[in-house]
Every structure is written in C-alpha cells, then in structure tokens.
Amino acid sequence: MHGEPKSREELQAIKPYVPGKPIEEVQRELGISDVIKLASNENPLGPSPKAVEAILETVSSIQRYPDGNAFKLKNAIAEKYEVEHSNILTANGSDESIKLVAEAYLNPGEEVIIPWPSFSEYEFAAKIMGGRCIVSPLDKEFRLDLEDMVKKVTPETKVIFVCNPNNPTGTIVGREEVEKFLSRVPGDVLVVFDEAYCEYVNDDRYMDTVDLVKQEIPNIIVLRTFSKIYGLAGLRAGYALGPKNVIASIEKVREPFNVNIFAQAAGAAAITDADHVRNSRETNESGKQYLYREFEKMGLKYTPTEANFIWVDTGKDSRGLFENLLKKGVIIRTGNIFGFDSYIRVTIGLREQNERFISALKEML
C-alpha cells in the first residue's frame, strides 16, 4: 500500500499563529535570567487577588469535570451586565469564541470582512471553515474604516469582525460611527465586536455594545476576555454576549467542557474585583503617558492608544530591533507580521519595565 492521508484543502491557506516569545524561551536561548515581556499585552500587575484565592479554593476539586454550563461564571457575568444566562457564551479565551462563531455561521466560499492590520485569528477562523477573507484596510490614522467595510458587503457576506479597540493599533471607532455602520449592515450578516481591551478605554465616544445586546439587535455578538485587564491569560477564559438565538446556535458547536474549573472560578471572582480593575487602569494610564513623552523626545511617531499597548514607528527594521532588544532581555512585538516593517507594538508595563524598555530602545536607535 502506498500513499498517505491527505488533510483538508482549506489547511493549505492557513498560516499558524505566532505568539509573543515566552520569557522562558529567551532565558534558554540567550542565557539571560532577567527578562521582561512587553509583547503580549498581559497585565503587569498580575491577576486579581480574588481570582487567586478562588483558584486555591478549587484545587481540591480537580478530579471532577468542570461545570459544562459554567453556571457560576455565567451568573457573575449576568449580574455585571444585567443580561440572562441565555445571552452568554463562555469560551476558552476570545480565540475560541472567534473560532466558534466561524464554525456556527460560515459555509465554504462565504465571505468574512476583516480589518487589517488587526487580530490574525479572524483570518484563521474564516479559512479553517473554507471562508473567503475580504480585507478592509485601516485608515491613515490606523482606525477601522467602517464605511469601507459596509461598501465591501455583498450577498455572499456572512460575518464582519470589528476589533474595537483594534489590535495592534489601539485605536477605536466611536458610538456614532458604530450606529451608522449597523444601520447599513444587512440583517443576515453577523457583526462580531471583539472588545478584548474595552476596560482600558478612556474615550467618551466609545460605545457600550452590551446595550445593543439588551436592545435585542439580532445580528451582533460582543466578545470579551479575562486575559487582559483581569490578568488571567494563562487560564484561557473568555465570554461572548449576544441575542439568545445567536448564542444558542454557537452553543451547538462548543465543546462540552471548554472552560476549566480554575478558569471558571477565577473569572467569576475577578469580574467582581473593581479595585484590581481600577489599579490596572491607573497603572496603564501612567505608563502610557510616560511612554508618550519618551517617544516624543526621541522623535518617534506613535499612535495614541485606548488599550494597554502602543503602536510605534521606530524608523528601523522591526525584526532587527526585536533581536537586539532580546539581547537586553526585553521582548516586544514586531510590526512586520502585520505588514509594517518599521513598526513595533509594545505592551505598557510597570514603571521600571517601561524605563528599561526605553533605555534599551535608545541604545538600539
């Protein structure tokens, strides 16, 4: 017998996701013990103390399967947003929410409109289901161009992804833009608002899209995560809010135990910890202003951010800069993966981390 099993044709078009380089990997490769990571938009304050306590209380129960319906976690989310359990999907981070949307709604050959540069998982989820990605470039200020997105809608369009704030640029689209956009999107097109960084936003123009869920707008879904401001990235916990029939459709493709017991317990506790959220916001705002000032002193162009990272034009090859910063024990994200060779994306860290990054950057430039 000759030959070998053949994978699905759709897989030929998929590029594997490249995560931020782990601290441990840099330590192994370069023999550096003191490494800081400003590459993956993690909370430098760490997790909510309430979440840590909840995890410790759960340790003795790991022989049991997690609650497949995530009742306690959904209850905490429902209380925070004043929605019903049937409006909530719990997931293994926003990554899984995105993939579940594609699995539930996308047929081969149908179109998905995605902004670019933006989160690469939208393209991955679309292509794994055989969908066609229609790219909408950001405008000159690195903001989503909702007008362009609407113009690209065709009878084959099934899903539109709106990353707000956008990753990697940290920009937002405001309430008026969103409302105008939604008024023009056909009702049979699902609009996915990916709001992983919404808790960091200070701009009053930002829209609380949960209001749209409460208004029972039938063709929207809002994605949120515990990975960013709540500091639980290592647990992989996210959730989505949407109309009951949209959530019910997605539930049909969800794995039965997709959110582990630690993630459920920690998420339910973290979402009630207003002090941790406030401290995280304040730390981020202080770090943001410091980095703005330093970039301006260095004559570097940056994009004002509403998230916990900054998109910066260094004027240099980002890959070479990345390698040289690694030797200083500083990990950042290169812009070349988004098609911008001279840009970097740097996570806003603690004061001493930000100062170390700036000191190393000055040496490199």
SETORTOR-555596 format. One record per residue (C-alpha): x, y, z. Coordinates in pm, whole numbers, plus 50000, padded with zeros to 5 digits. Each point is the difference from the previous one (the first is absolute). Layout:
N
XYZ/...
This chain:
365
500005000050000/501345034449905/498935035550067/499105019050314/496945016650155/499225033949847/498935029150218/497175023549902/500795023849712/499075029950219/503044993750218/502345009149715/498995036650035/500465001950377/503005016350162/500644987750357/499595026750270/503345013050130/499655009850368/502205024750187/503344984550094/499834984450350/502375012550271/501214964550067/500984995649636/502165031250004/501614988850324/500844966249846/501245013249667/502045029950118/500884989750354/498425031850141/498284996750338/498465034950023/497475002649717/496925022049967/497194993049754/498205029249842/498714980449703/496654983750080/497995027650173/499924981850334/499105018550320/503285009350175/498225000850339/499144963249966/496624984350080/497325012250235/500724988350358/496384988450013/500654977949697/503094984550160/498034992450315/497234983849795/502554978049819/501504988050328/496544991250131/499404979449684/503224979450003/498554971250198/497264995049736/502164994049692/499024963349984/496545011549886/498965012549659/499215037149984/496395011549985/499204997149630/497565028950028/502395021750206/497115010550223/501955020150259/502035017949737/496915008149794/498275011750315/502815024950074/499965012449639/496195002650000/500015020550321/502675023849869/498275007249670/496364993950100/499434973849731/498704964350014/502024968049993/498604992949655/501745031749876/503424986850107/502534976949836/503034989550207/503154990649812/503664990750018/501065036049945/498835022949720/501944978049756/497484972250050/497045024049981/501255011549658/500444964349877/496584989650134/498345028749812/501594988049676/499054963750067/496385009650069/499445025349723/502434995649712/499514977449698/502804993549748/500355028549753/498105025650208/501665033150075/501385014250323/500975036850015/503035006550220/501935032050075/503765000749942/502315002750179/498004983650276/499764967650197/501144971149780/497604974750154/497145013949790/501734988449682/500944966750158/496434992650111/498575009649661/502464979749797/499734968750212/496304999349906/500745006549634/498845036250013/501345028449783/501655029350178/499185034649866/502555024450143/499105035550101/503155021350051/500165023650298/499865037349927/502985023950016/499655002850379/500044961950038/496284999350084/497454975349868/498275013549689/496404989750064/498875018249685/502324978349792/498794968850179/496375007549911/500955006349638/501644965849985/496804981750104/498624977149726/497264973449994/502784975350093/501005018650317/499264980150316/502135015350280/501735033350070/502635003050273/500335033550179/503035001050231/499355029250238/502485010650138/501974986549710/503024977650048/502835009149918/499245037049964/498005007850318/497535022049811/496225000550039/496885007949801/497385019750193/496294997250066/498815021349705/502154980649755/498824966550136/496335009749993/500245012749641/501894968549902/497434976650154/497135018449836/501494991149660/501084963950063/497444974649872/498194980950273/501284966349876/503655010250056/501384992650348/502105028550145/502574988550256/501275027050235/503314987950145/500535021350310/502894982850178/501435033650113/496795019250068/500665003950374/503025022049924/498075025249786/499805036050127/498435016449694/496395010650068/499084993149637/500424962650055/496764980349977/498784975250260/498934973249755/498424979750280/497135024949963/499464985949650/499664965250150/497415013050246/498165016749710/499874965449839/501735010849679/499844966249821/503264999749801/502745010050246/502194982150251/502465015850245/503224982150101/501755006950332/502894983250180/501584994450341/503484999249843/500755037249996/498975023550280/498994971150227/503454984249966/498864964149937/501624993749660/501554967250116/496594985350086/498365007149662/496595013650092/497795021649785/496335006249937/497605013949744/496735018750039/497344998549733/496404993049899/498654967350136/499624983549660/503575009349897/501404986550327/497874968449965/501384993649650/503595004050116/499384977450302/499384971449756/503665000149892/501535007050342/501944971850168/498204988650318/502805008250249/501785028349819/500635022050307/501944982650279/499055002450367/502805024250091/499045023449716/496334999050102/500735006950366/502605027049932/497865017649740/496975001050228/502135015750274/502035023749782/496985016049835/498875012650343/503415014750093/499515037049922/503155009850195/502244978449780/498435014049683/500415035850125/503654994350098/500684983949663/498475029549815/501985025150205/503274981249952/499334998249627/499165037049970/503135010450189/502204977349787/498335012149682/500765036650075/503614992050091/500554981049673/498325027549798/502425025850145/503034978049934/498964992349643/499535037149936/503465007850138/501424973949764/498075013849704/498064967749949/496524999849851/497494980350208/496254993949977/498055012350307/498514969150163/496854990350188/501484966250093/502984987550203/502505001049715/501425026049761/500624997949625/503275017949925/501935007949682/503694995650087/501295008249654/502064968050017/499534963949896/497784986050276/501444964949973/503575011750057/498855022650280/498154970850159/503124978049994/502175027350152/497475007650273/499884962950083/503715001450081/499115026850255/497344977350148/497065019849856/497324982649791/497745021049773/497794992149697/501235006849649/497845018649751/501164979749701/497464972750084/497325026449932/501725012649685/501685030350159/503744993650011/501055030950197/497264997950264/500014982450334/497194993450248/501085003650361/497894990750301/499785026450272/501694985550307/500905010750351/502065031950038/503324981750032/499184977949700/499085030049786/503215017850101/502094969349917/498354997049660/500615036849921/503624997950112/500604969549777/498135016049708/502155031450020/503114978649977/498654981749696/498965031849816/
